[in-house]
Amino acid sequence: MASPIPVVVTAVVGLVAVLAWGLIVKGDAAVRTWDQSLLVRINAAWSSGMDALARVINWVFSPAGALVLIVLVVVVLSLTSHRLGSALFVGFGIGVLYASTYIVKLIVGRPRPAPLSHVVTGIAMDTSPGYPSGHVAMIASLLVILCLVMRGGARWAVAVVGGLLLVVVAYARLYVGAHYLDDVLASAVYAATVGPLVYMVLYLVDAKLGAVRAVNGWAARWSPFRERQSVGAS
């Protein structure tokens, strides 16, 4: 394994920057005014199609939707790689990174934006702290962890598709007035800088416990794929 020092330093710098900026903008009236004016302009360009997209994104990347997404990722990876333990490890890593952003929310405690003129029906405005954005944190966590485990062309495909989706999710959250621009940017910065450290720590812990290898071995013994492969080889 490469030296962990750059990973640790990057994570510390990213975490400090996200926390510091959050605490600064929380009490800065000028920044808040500018952020709110940006939301007003985005919200003014409303359409029924954008409303529908915002409603889908609101659920898919909500805490409940995040759980469903993580399960889907585990299922897809286990079916394509035939390594249940490795797939569970990836899902666990995404979940840990995503959940850790809520600690930042509690520390910063930045209020949500003021209500906008166009209200998207079907979306209840959350009153919990808005910095960083949980919805953007979910897609950012998914993107970062998958990019760390994927290789070659698959990594590039995940990076491009995931990057575009991250922009769409961020815009949708601004559109409905759920977050300021700083909130969505903080989620992306946090996941990009702290994500590799979370993955590295989990990897080192598993290297001691051997849980991934054990689950992979256990699953391989009853895997229907393995049986079909053996029959075909004979």
Residue pairs with C-beta under 8 A, 6 or more apart in sequence:
4 200
7 196
7 197
7 200
8 197
10 193
10 196
10 197
11 193
11 194
11 196
11 197
13 193
14 189
14 190
14 192
14 193
14 194
15 190
15 193
15 194
17 189
17 193
18 104
18 132
18 186
18 189
18 190
18 193
19 104
19 107
19 108
21 182
21 186
22 104
22 107
22 108
22 110
22 131
22 132
22 182
22 186
23 108
24 31
25 31
25 32
25 35
25 110
25 131
25 180
25 182
26 108
26 109
26 110
26 111
26 131
31 182
32 180
35 113
35 180
35 181
35 182
36 113
36 114
36 180
38 174
38 180
38 181
39 113
39 116
39 174
39 177
39 180
40 116
40 117
42 171
42 174
42 175
43 116
43 117
43 118
43 175
43 176
43 177
44 117
44 118
46 118
46 120
46 175
50 172
50 175
51 120
51 121
53 168
53 172
54 120
54 123
54 172
54 175
54 176
55 120
55 122
55 123
57 135
57 168
57 169
57 172
57 173
58 122
58 123
58 135
58 172
58 176
58 178
59 65
60 69
61 69
61 134
61 135
61 136
61 138
61 139
61 169
62 134
62 135
63 134
65 138
66 95
66 98
66 138
69 138
69 142
70 91
70 94
70 95
71 91
73 87
73 90
73 91
73 94
73 142
73 146
74 87
74 88
74 90
74 91
75 87
76 87
77 83
77 86
77 87
77 90
77 91
78 84
78 87
78 88
78 219
81 87
82 219
82 220
82 223
82 225
82 226
83 216
83 219
84 215
84 216
84 218
84 219
85 211
85 212
85 213
85 214
85 215
85 216
85 217
85 218
85 219
86 149
86 212
86 216
88 212
88 215
89 202
89 206
89 211
89 212
90 145
90 146
90 149
92 202
93 145
93 198
93 199
93 202
94 141
94 142
94 145
94 146
96 198
96 202
97 141
97 144
97 145
97 191
97 194
97 195
97 198
97 199
98 134
98 137
98 138
98 141
98 142
100 194
100 198
101 132
101 134
101 137
101 141
101 187
101 190
101 191
102 134
104 131
104 132
104 186
104 190
105 128
105 129
105 130
105 131
105 132
105 134
106 129
108 129
108 131
109 129
110 129
110 130
110 131
110 180
110 183
111 129
111 130
112 125
112 126
112 127
112 128
112 129
112 130
112 177
112 178
112 179
113 130
113 177
113 178
113 179
113 180
114 177
115 125
115 177
116 176
116 177
120 175
120 176
123 176
123 178
125 177
125 178
126 178
130 178
130 179
130 180
130 183
131 179
131 180
131 182
131 183
131 186
132 183
132 184
132 186
132 187
132 190
133 170
133 173
133 178
133 179
133 183
133 184
133 186
133 187
134 187
135 169
135 172
135 173
135 178
136 166
136 169
136 170
136 173
136 179
136 183
136 184
136 187
136 188
137 187
137 190
137 191
139 162
139 165
139 166
139 169
140 166
140 187
140 188
140 190
140 191
140 192
140 195
141 191
141 195
142 162
143 158
143 159
143 162
143 163
143 165
143 166
143 191
144 191
144 192
144 195
144 196
145 195
145 199
146 158
146 162
147 155
147 158
147 159
147 162
148 195
148 196
148 199
150 158
166 188
170 184
170 185
170 187
170 188
173 179
173 183
173 184
174 180
174 181
174 184
206 212
220 226
